[in-house]
Amino acid sequence: MKITVKLFASFRTGRFEVETSDYPPGTTVAEIAERLQLTTAELGIMLCNHRHVKLDYELVEGDVLALFPLLGGG
Amino acid sequence: MKIARIDFGAAGGPQVTYGPLGEYAGLGGRAMTSLMVATEVHPLAHALGAENKLVIAPGMLSGTTGSMSGRLSVGCKSPLTGTIKESNAGGQAAQVLARLGYAAVVLEGKPLGNDLYKIVINKDGIQVIVDNSLKLLDNYPLVAKLRTEYGDKVAYMTIGSAGERMLLAASIACTDPELRPTRHCGRGGVGAVMGSKHVKAIIIDDAGAKMRPPKDPDAFRDANRKFVEGLRKHPVTGEGLPAYGTNVLTNILNEAGGYPTKNFKSGTYEGSSKLSGEAQAELEIKRGGKATHGCHRGCVIQCSGIYNDKDGNYLTKQPEYETTWAHGGNCGIDDLDTVAMLDYMDDNIGVDTMEMGVTIGVAMDAGLIEFGDKEGAIRLVEEVGKGTPLGRVLGCGATVTGKVFAVERVPAVKDQAMAAYDPRAVQGIGVTYATTTQGADHTAGYAVATNILKVGGDVDPLKTAGQIELSRNLQIATAAIDSTGMCLFIAFAIMDQPETFQALLDMLGSFYGITMTGDDVVALGKKVLSAERDFNTRAGFTKHHDRLPRFFYNEAIAPHNQTFLMKDEELDDVFNW
């Protein structure tokens, strides 16, 4: 299945900004993070199709996953 | 510490008196301004009249060696909202004023005649001087002129032409360490109140003054060290904010569907990546500016930066997320240079960037100019600086502009514009917008942290569960932090790290020679909010004012296709503690 992953802030360093790739069915957020060598401790905000998701969330064809480190502002 | 009062209505001209703290002993920042305004200002006073007071107060820890303690509170009855107002800024003023021994400087009464004043505060006391040569100067040329007389080792607080004209969006500028007038008490029209007293500039010179000494210097030093360690260790205050500034939120809010676009018509914006903090930081560095800069000495977070123009010359400080949104996506403008120019113009004229950006969005909805019209947006802000009739309407903010041009969609509460978070996609911030004592104000209870950023807990932004309690607790904590003189951004670290919160308590405790607990902080926050609520009640505000504009209840927007869901009875429960 095709999944689009968007990376932000420091996660882009040495990786990419946006990339659409093939993943096996049932792939979770945690598995994508592992493939990108992002540790769970680094992960701050995880959004799939504009909604917050957890590490065990199973993605489906066409999903857009956005991964951010822990960030703040205001 | 002492309180100075300047009576501008005194026979024979402004008169300065100095007094002890009295009933205000132990207070600072927002606690000082709000308690004093609630006690001394008639709630039905005209905000630009003799009965209103402008209270300028450094925080409880300002002027100490404590890190992050340089926030200044300015309080009054707001001419924009009609409520009590505390407007908070960084810059150098708070530290310098506190070192000179002032817990508050209060501008009272109303001058006769048309003379314009400057106030000089130094170790010898306070002088009020007529200086009509400053008339209608905007903030950058004004500070440049004052520097030729008072030099570079002072802090300046000034108003631009908007404050002199008493426009309702007028701000008070505080200079940063390099003497740029970029740190503003922006919200609520406090600059108009300073203008109503005919005060153009306050020059604060702490030559000969010392750091404020703690009661227990060793314990204070130890607590400050732990506090700084905690800020450096937390990913938000130690990495994200220094590297990308507050504008790192553009991509986050856009991905979360809570980025108000084209005057709150959508929750995502196709041009957001061009406005993002990532793009901004890269551009700043490429042009020889800075992506990391502190607004006052002693700041270890350094969330600001320096934005240069295409030729590498200084244009403005790094526009904040709220500014970049208000003048950017909210107006359908995806160009950082345009946003930076508008940021400079707002700082120079002396108006709140959020109120101005939202106002331009409302003007676009009215058809005055098209969404996305960069030159048009600049032209409208120029009108504000010129003081034309149109400029005066725009300079009085989103609500006035919406009324004049018959726009139904005006994103404001108690006549103050909302910030860069759509309450339909971030229900928790909607609770804060609706219920805060200040008019729509995201900083009053920043539920975005827990709803979106997942700092300090996890509450679903699209659901109503937990939002009332969250906003209540954040409003209480914020009222307390705003009283300490600490930058609100310390909250990201102290919410997640108990030892950093303890270090803050120990800084307060060792400075004042008291024991400070979490319960004391809560009690302080409640005391401030209660005084503010009481003032607003006496000023005529009821629970029916604690609501969002109807369109948030009636118009669902993409991507979540959801309205604001909080029930009125739930909103009425926020202050039931």
Interface residues (C-beta under 8 A of the other chain):
Chain A: K6 F8 A9 S10 R12 G44 I45 L47 N49 H50 R51 H52 A66 F68 P69 L70 L71 G72 G73 G74
Chain B: P235 V236 T237 E239 G240 L241 A243 Y244 G245 T246 N247 V248 L249 N251 I252 E255 A256 G257 G267 T268 G277 E278 C303 E320 Y321 E322 H442 T443 Y446 V448 A449 I452 L453 K454 V455 D460 P461 L462 L488 F489 F492 P559 H560
